[in-house]
Amino acid sequence: MRFCTRVIADDIAFVESPCFIEKCQRISDNHFTRRRKMPLDTLILTMLNRRGRTLAIELRDFEVLTGMEQKISKAGYLKQRMKLDPKAIKDLNKFHISNTYRNTDMKDLKGYYVIAADGTKISVPSTKETVNEYGLGTNQHQKTQAVLAGISGIYDVMNNVLLSCTITRGNHNEMKEAYNQLDDLPDVIGDKMFILVLDRGYPSLPYLLKMKNSGQKFVVRLSSVDYPKEQQSMASDDEQVNIQINCSRMQKHRGKSYEQELLDAGSLMLRFIKIHLDNGVIECIATNLTETEFSTEEVGRIYSMRWGIETVYDMLKNNLELGNFTGTKPILMEQDIYSCVYLCNLAQDIIIQAEEDRKKKEDNKKYKHEMAINKTYAVGVMKEGLIRAILEKDPDKKRKMFMDMISEIQSNILPVRPGRQYERITKNKNGKYYNTHKRAY
């Protein structure tokens, strides 16, 4: 079972452990060692209960929800939050997912996990601190500059787990961030092999060489300007291509720490595959997976799985209100982001468990289309009932509350219509009221 009350119990025990308390102590070793009005576990719960409203209303509703007799002032609350190291929330998420991989039969493809890497940008409040921390930049559709934080993540697309997430400047090097995050994976997924799936913008020659030399399997989409001569020289849709590391390609790598490594290699042999889409577009994919391991069609399907990381960013931004921050200080925003990532993984656990239980119950039901859980509804139900269930002390009542939550989520399903395509909107929409992006809570 992917989700059960034991998972939550383990997370709570971790939050109350001395090692987690030490990770949280950003300023002083004495912080969070005594239970006062706002102890550490209560502070974490307030962050998980965040709904993107004014802080005064958030605190008032939390007091009502938990039955707290003492009122929490905004100043006192923010003072307590400033003591908390955001990386501790990141460690809580790491503990949660490593626990999941140890105790659950996770899906794989021919013995490999399929892991996608991608980055996104999010607008943050414009202050001197945020400008210094994240820098100015422009979003895909913005004409004016804004303060943008960069978020880089790696995502298990078959098991719906956001394995790692880092917060950087808006103009961060996506490939460098993704490669650095791979070092954390053994602590989470163990020694299992995985295929790294990358979109355009990632095929950096030094990193492709590093991954091939280290034996790391990858599937990466090339743009039309990536190795154009090699792409044009292909006589078939699937063949081995030798990328020459010549003087022109070395120009931007001169003086870098890996320059000699590129010079020594001289060339890089990769498998190039052309995928013909129904709309006439041809995608070129580079990989070090061999023909005996995966066929042309299988490699194409592996790349298409990458879309999962786009949907998880959509869940973070639109369902979990990632951009509604508690305050304007970078430390508060990073706490909010990491708590959203933890909630996202918890929501995926609940949705997967609800989906598995629903399919067992509805084996004999006939629908015109395949049906799936409504994720927006699921997030709303989870937000409403999660804190109450966590605070419940009676194990039987706690279990029932979680089972009721899963049962309610199962009741709201949507058809999955295959082959639906929409014209991509490349400019901002005229109105700000979108019928398809309503809040879940």
Secondary structure, DSSP 8 states (H G I E B T S, - for coil): --S-HHHHHHHHHHHTSHHHHHHHBSS-TTTTSS--SS-HHHHHHHHHT--SS-HHHHHHHHHHHHT-SS---HHHHHHHHHTB-HHHHHHHHHHHHHHHHHHS----BTTBEEEEEEEEEEE----HHHHHHH-EE--TT-SS-EEEEEEEEEEETTTTEEEEEEEEETT--HHHHHHHHGGGHHHHHTT--EEEEE-TT---HHHHHHHHHHT-EEEEEE-TTSSHHHHHT-SSSEEEEEEE--HHHHGGGTTSTTHHHHHHH-EEEEEEEEEE-TTS-EEEEEE---TTTS-HHHHHHHHHTTHHHHHHHHIIIIIS-TT--S-SSHHHHHHHHHHHHHHHHHHHHHHHHHHHHHHHHTTT---SSEEEE-HHHHHHHHHHHHHHHHH---HHHHHHHHHHHHHHHHT-EEEE-TT-------S--S-S--TT-----
